[in-house]
Amino acid sequence: LIATMMVPTQLGIIPLYMLMAKIEWTGTMYAVVAPGLVTAFGVFFMTQFLREAVPSELIEAARVDGCHTLRIFWHVVLPASKPAAAVLGMLTFMGAWNDFFWPLVVLTPEDPTVQTALSTLASGYIQDYSLSLTGTAIATIPLVVVFALLGKYIIGGIMQGAVKS
């Protein structure tokens, strides 16, 4: 799992494009969203966090109390994983939002993402800097909104780790 994180993303573009063409997702937003949903970093990050945040004794105690697996996940694991899930969600969103190369390959010029549209604003014989900078400023608004929504979970996770029991 960790070894796959060392492989550059650009090496997987051709097989990933062939897969998207086979399932007929080229030119759609599904092709942009689906590859980023589960990553090796996300699996590794959540595994490492949950090993420390949820001790096996806590899960065993819930089983002794009569909880089934879904209830253990819902009432024990999920509340403990909120800070890490918020951080992972924010990092995943930022990575997907700032991705330029994959949407450029898989989408059509008529249906671009924000980053590919910003590159067309900056191209041309005479560059309009005010238009490019305005587009860039508007493109940062969703990142600020996501951080504002997930920030309380991140701060809560930091404070939870700072308190000794």
N, C-alpha and C positions, 0 to 999 in steps of 0.2 A: 504494500500500500504506500509506504513512504517512498519507495523507488519510483513509483509512477508520478510522484510530485516533482521529481527531478527531470522528467522529460518535458521539453518545451511544448507548449500548446500548439505551435505552428506545425509540428510534426504530425499531429493528428487531424489536420484540416482536410486533407484529401479523403481519408476513409470516412470521416464524419460527414463530409459533403456527399459522398457516395451513398451513405446510409440515409441521409435526408432526401436524396433524390429517389431512392428506392421506395421509401414510404410516402413519397410525393409531398414533402413538406417544404421544398425549396420555394422561396418567395413568400413564405408565411412567417408570422411571428412565433409559431410553435418551434421552428428550427432554431430560433435565437434563444428561446427560454429553456427548452428541454435539456440541452447539454449542460447547463449550469445549475440544474436543480440538485443533483447529488455529485459532489466532488470528493476526491481523495482527502483534500484538506478538511472538508466538513466532517467526514467520517472520523478522521484521526482526531480532530479538535474536540468533537462531542464525546468520543470514547475516552479521551484523556480527562476531560472535565468530569464526566459522570463517574469515572473510577474514584476520583477524589471526593466528589460532592455527595455521592450516594454509596455509603458503605454496604457491603454484602450483608452485614448483620442486620441492618435496617430492613432490607428486603426479606431476609429470613424471618424477622420478627413479624412482618406483615403477613407472611405465609402462615405462621403459627396462629395469628389472630383470625385466620380464615379468609384472607383476601385472595381473589383469583388474579391472574396475571394482568388482565386489563385494568382492574381496580388498583393494583400496585403501581402500574404505569401512570394512571390518571391522578392518583392521590399522593404518590411518593416521588416518582421519578420526574414527572412533568413539572411540578412546582420547583424542584431543585434545579432543573435545567433551564429555567427562564432566563437568567443572566447570560449564559453561554449561547442559548438560542438567539437572544437579541443581538449579541455581538456577531454571531455567524450570519444571521439574517442581514445585518447591516453591511458586513464585509462582502457577502454574496451579492447584495443589491448594488453596492458600489462597483464591484467587478463587472457585473452585467451592464450597468449603466454606462460605465466608461469604456466598455469593449468597442473597439473600432473594426478590427480586422475581420472577425467572423461575421458580423452583420453585413459588412461590405461584400463578402464573398457570397453569402446565402440569400440576401434580399435583393429585390430589384431597385433600380434608381427611382422608380415612382413611389415606392413605399419604404423610405429609409428610416433608420433610427435617428435619435437626436445627434449622436456623434458623427454619423456619416452626413447628415444634413449640415452640421456645422462645418465640415470640411468643404462642402460645396459653397458655403458662404465665404470662406476664406480663399477660394480659387477665383481665377479670372485675371484678365489683363490688368485692370485697375482694381486694387483691393480696397474695399470700404471697411476701414478699421472700426468705425462706430457700429456698423452692422454686425461684424464678427464679435466684438466685445459685448454687445447687447445680447446676442444669441448665446454666448458663453455664460453670461450672468443669469439669463433665464434658465439655462440648462442646469445650473447649480441648485435651483430652488427645490427640486424633488429630493436631492441629497440632504439638504437642510431639514426638510420635513420629516424624512425617515429618521434622521438623527434625533430630532425633537420628540418623535413618537417612541423611539426605542431607548432614548437616553435614560429614562427613569429606571428601566430594568438594568442597564449597565451600571449606573450609580448604585442601585440596590445591591447588585452582585459584588461590587467593590466594598461596600459597607458591610455586607454579610461576611466577606472573607477577612475583614479587618477586626471583627469582634471575636475575641477569644472566649471559648466556653469551657 
